[in-house]
Amino acid sequence: MRGMLVGIVAGLLSFAFLKIYGEPQVDIAIAFETQMEAAEAAAASSVEHEHELVSRKLQAGLGLFVAVMGYSVAFGGLFGLAYAFAYRRVPGAVTPQGVSILLAAAGFVAIYLVPNLKYPANPPAVGDAKTIGVRTALYFIMIAVSIAAMIGAFSLKRLLGRRLSDWNSTLAVVAYYVVIVAIAGLLLPAVNEVPAQFPAVVLWKFRVASIGAQFIMWATLGLLFGALTQRAAAPDGLRV
């Protein structure tokens, strides 16, 4: 429950960031897509027009809010479960707040940052509709590999901690994780369907918005959940 409540706060912050910074990039991308479709229709002498099932105003408002809040609350609940499992099992993190921050950092890297480096987020007008199934499958494969490698790194850290110094064991597990995800990234096929004429600045800002929203969510989960859990775990006389 604590994780889901923190997820609400994370969702509100992420929604505000996406609304202010991300949505303008989506509008530009949609305008570009509309122009491309109009040009193709004119070249083909077509007069067919597709009608929106959901208006752009609803997508950018209530639709975005519901999606971001649902996503953040769900990850908040999962974060709470992961914390319950990791507490007292994570080497080197002796406080609840330390475990929470470390878990959030690992989640951001493993679940979003590394898979996004291989298959970055794309705005409308980028990507072929016919390949969306393949692209989605590849993205989830990369996430699965990254999570498995991160879990393996924590297990290796506990094992090496008995034989090596904390610094050397940390370097070893970081190298292990990097090697595993690098091999996976090299073996999985690359996907590049960005139109040559698509504005590079818009693409860059859209991807920054995607990374920023994820960073805000994970940072809020780690910091706020950690602070609340640290306070709950403290003796009554030491609470402030």
PLY file of the C-alpha trace (Angstrom):
ply
format ascii 1.0
element vertex 240
property float x
property float y
property float z
element edge 239
property int vertex1
property int vertex2
end_header
0.00 0.00 0.00
2.82 2.41 0.79
4.38 1.76 -2.59
1.11 2.41 -4.41
0.53 5.65 -2.46
4.03 6.82 -3.34
3.26 5.78 -6.91
0.40 8.32 -6.92
2.84 11.11 -6.07
5.30 9.83 -8.68
2.51 9.72 -11.26
1.44 13.30 -10.59
5.00 14.57 -10.96
5.59 12.54 -14.12
2.30 13.68 -15.62
3.16 17.34 -14.98
6.55 16.92 -16.67
5.11 15.10 -19.68
2.28 17.61 -20.04
4.65 20.57 -20.04
7.65 19.15 -21.91
6.56 15.99 -23.72
3.18 16.84 -25.25
4.46 19.71 -27.45
6.85 17.25 -29.10
3.98 14.83 -29.73
1.94 17.61 -31.33
4.80 18.44 -33.70
5.26 14.76 -34.55
1.54 14.33 -35.26
1.59 17.41 -37.50
4.53 15.93 -39.40
2.70 12.60 -39.73
-0.42 14.37 -41.02
1.60 16.21 -43.64
3.25 13.00 -44.80
-0.10 11.20 -45.07
-1.60 14.13 -46.98
1.31 14.13 -49.42
1.02 10.38 -49.96
-2.75 10.65 -50.46
-2.31 13.45 -52.97
0.28 11.46 -54.88
-2.08 8.50 -55.00
-5.08 10.71 -55.84
-6.82 9.32 -52.76
-9.66 11.09 -51.01
-10.03 8.66 -48.10
-9.69 10.11 -44.62
-9.33 8.27 -41.32
-11.40 9.59 -38.43
-9.97 9.74 -34.93
-11.47 7.25 -32.51
-10.16 9.36 -29.61
-9.63 13.09 -29.97
-6.15 14.53 -29.57
-7.41 16.75 -26.72
-8.62 13.72 -24.79
-5.38 11.84 -25.50
-3.22 14.70 -24.22
-5.39 15.32 -21.16
-7.41 12.63 -19.45
-5.89 9.83 -21.49
-2.32 10.79 -20.56
-3.29 11.30 -16.91
-4.97 7.89 -16.59
-2.12 6.10 -18.38
0.64 7.72 -16.34
-1.17 7.31 -13.02
-2.03 3.67 -13.70
1.55 2.95 -14.75
3.08 4.71 -11.74
0.71 3.19 -9.16
1.31 -0.29 -10.57
5.07 0.16 -10.45
4.74 1.61 -6.95
3.03 -1.57 -5.79
5.63 -3.74 -7.48
8.36 -1.59 -5.96
6.94 -2.21 -2.50
6.93 -5.97 -3.10
10.49 -5.86 -4.45
11.59 -3.86 -1.41
10.03 -6.40 0.96
12.04 -9.13 -0.74
15.30 -7.17 -1.00
15.39 -5.74 2.52
18.16 -7.38 4.57
19.25 -9.27 1.44
21.01 -6.38 -0.30
24.68 -6.32 0.71
26.05 -3.01 1.89
22.69 -1.24 2.31
21.97 -1.31 6.03
19.11 1.19 6.28
15.63 0.98 4.75
16.26 4.26 2.95
19.50 2.94 1.46
17.78 -0.21 0.22
14.98 1.85 -1.33
17.34 4.21 -3.18
19.52 1.34 -4.41
16.47 -0.61 -5.56
15.07 2.42 -7.42
18.40 3.06 -9.14
18.66 -0.60 -10.17
15.06 -0.58 -11.42
15.57 2.57 -13.50
18.71 1.17 -15.10
17.50 -2.39 -15.67
13.86 -1.80 -16.61
14.12 1.41 -18.58
17.54 2.95 -19.26
19.42 -0.02 -20.71
16.54 -1.38 -22.86
15.87 2.18 -24.02
19.46 2.55 -25.21
18.90 -0.37 -27.58
15.30 0.42 -28.53
14.63 4.10 -27.72
11.16 5.57 -27.45
9.75 7.03 -30.66
7.04 9.68 -31.24
4.18 9.36 -33.73
5.27 9.21 -37.39
8.30 7.11 -36.43
8.01 3.37 -37.01
6.18 1.10 -39.43
2.80 -0.14 -38.16
3.50 -3.52 -39.75
6.55 -4.11 -37.51
5.08 -2.97 -34.20
4.63 -6.55 -32.97
8.25 -7.46 -33.73
9.57 -4.22 -32.22
7.53 -4.72 -29.05
8.74 -8.31 -28.68
12.38 -7.26 -29.11
11.97 -4.51 -26.54
10.51 -6.88 -23.95
13.26 -9.41 -24.63
15.82 -6.71 -23.89
13.99 -5.82 -20.67
13.92 -9.48 -19.59
17.64 -9.90 -20.26
18.46 -6.69 -18.39
16.37 -7.62 -15.34
17.84 -11.13 -15.25
21.36 -9.70 -15.49
20.63 -7.23 -12.68
19.27 -9.96 -10.40
22.31 -12.06 -11.23
24.56 -9.11 -10.39
23.04 -8.76 -6.91
23.44 -12.49 -6.31
27.05 -12.33 -7.51
27.68 -9.35 -5.22
26.63 -11.39 -2.19
28.89 -14.24 -3.25
31.94 -12.11 -4.04
31.45 -10.02 -0.91
32.78 -12.93 1.14
36.01 -13.12 -0.88
36.76 -9.63 -2.21
36.68 -6.11 -0.84
33.47 -4.13 -1.26
35.03 -1.95 -3.98
36.42 -4.87 -6.01
33.23 -6.90 -5.73
31.20 -3.88 -6.89
33.45 -3.39 -9.91
33.13 -7.10 -10.73
29.32 -7.13 -10.66
29.08 -3.90 -12.68
31.37 -5.42 -15.30
29.28 -8.60 -15.28
26.06 -6.66 -15.88
27.57 -4.50 -18.63
28.98 -7.53 -20.46
25.67 -9.43 -20.35
23.53 -6.55 -21.63
26.17 -5.57 -24.21
26.16 -9.10 -25.64
22.36 -9.09 -25.72
22.37 -5.70 -27.43
24.77 -6.93 -30.08
22.85 -10.16 -30.73
19.40 -8.58 -30.95
18.63 -6.92 -34.30
18.70 -3.14 -34.56
15.55 -1.22 -35.45
15.79 2.15 -37.17
12.61 3.33 -38.86
13.01 7.09 -38.39
12.06 8.90 -41.63
14.97 10.81 -43.14
13.02 14.08 -43.11
11.81 13.80 -39.51
13.09 16.74 -37.37
16.04 15.54 -35.30
15.39 18.13 -32.58
11.83 16.86 -32.07
13.04 13.26 -31.87
15.71 14.22 -29.33
13.30 16.23 -27.14
10.71 13.44 -27.23
13.27 10.90 -26.03
14.49 13.30 -23.34
10.88 13.65 -22.19
10.53 9.87 -22.03
13.73 9.45 -20.02
12.87 12.40 -17.78
9.44 11.04 -16.89
10.90 7.66 -16.01
13.66 9.25 -13.95
11.12 11.34 -12.01
9.01 8.27 -11.28
11.90 6.08 -10.11
13.55 8.90 -8.13
10.27 9.62 -6.34
9.76 5.95 -5.56
13.27 5.57 -4.19
13.44 8.78 -2.17
9.88 9.11 -0.86
9.29 5.41 -0.23
12.67 5.22 1.48
11.95 8.23 3.69
8.54 6.92 4.75
9.87 3.42 5.39
12.86 4.77 7.32
10.51 6.80 9.49
8.20 3.82 10.06
11.15 1.63 11.06
12.58 4.14 13.55
11.81 3.86 17.27
8.89 6.02 18.35
11.16 8.29 20.32
13.34 9.08 17.32
10.58 9.90 14.85
10.26 13.47 13.68
0 1
1 2
2 3
3 4
4 5
5 6
6 7
7 8
8 9
9 10
10 11
11 12
12 13
13 14
14 15
15 16
16 17
17 18
18 19
19 20
20 21
21 22
22 23
23 24
24 25
25 26
26 27
27 28
28 29
29 30
30 31
31 32
32 33
33 34
34 35
35 36
36 37
37 38
38 39
39 40
40 41
41 42
42 43
43 44
44 45
45 46
46 47
47 48
48 49
49 50
50 51
51 52
52 53
53 54
54 55
55 56
56 57
57 58
58 59
59 60
60 61
61 62
62 63
63 64
64 65
65 66
66 67
67 68
68 69
69 70
70 71
71 72
72 73
73 74
74 75
75 76
76 77
77 78
78 79
79 80
80 81
81 82
82 83
83 84
84 85
85 86
86 87
87 88
88 89
89 90
90 91
91 92
92 93
93 94
94 95
95 96
96 97
97 98
98 99
99 100
100 101
101 102
102 103
103 104
104 105
105 106
106 107
107 108
108 109
109 110
110 111
111 112
112 113
113 114
114 115
115 116
116 117
117 118
118 119
119 120
120 121
121 122
122 123
123 124
124 125
125 126
126 127
127 128
128 129
129 130
130 131
131 132
132 133
133 134
134 135
135 136
136 137
137 138
138 139
139 140
140 141
141 142
142 143
143 144
144 145
145 146
146 147
147 148
148 149
149 150
150 151
151 152
152 153
153 154
154 155
155 156
156 157
157 158
158 159
159 160
160 161
161 162
162 163
163 164
164 165
165 166
166 167
167 168
168 169
169 170
170 171
171 172
172 173
173 174
174 175
175 176
176 177
177 178
178 179
179 180
180 181
181 182
182 183
183 184
184 185
185 186
186 187
187 188
188 189
189 190
190 191
191 192
192 193
193 194
194 195
195 196
196 197
197 198
198 199
199 200
200 201
201 202
202 203
203 204
204 205
205 206
206 207
207 208
208 209
209 210
210 211
211 212
212 213
213 214
214 215
215 216
216 217
217 218
218 219
219 220
220 221
221 222
222 223
223 224
224 225
225 226
226 227
227 228
228 229
229 230
230 231
231 232
232 233
233 234
234 235
235 236
236 237
237 238
238 239
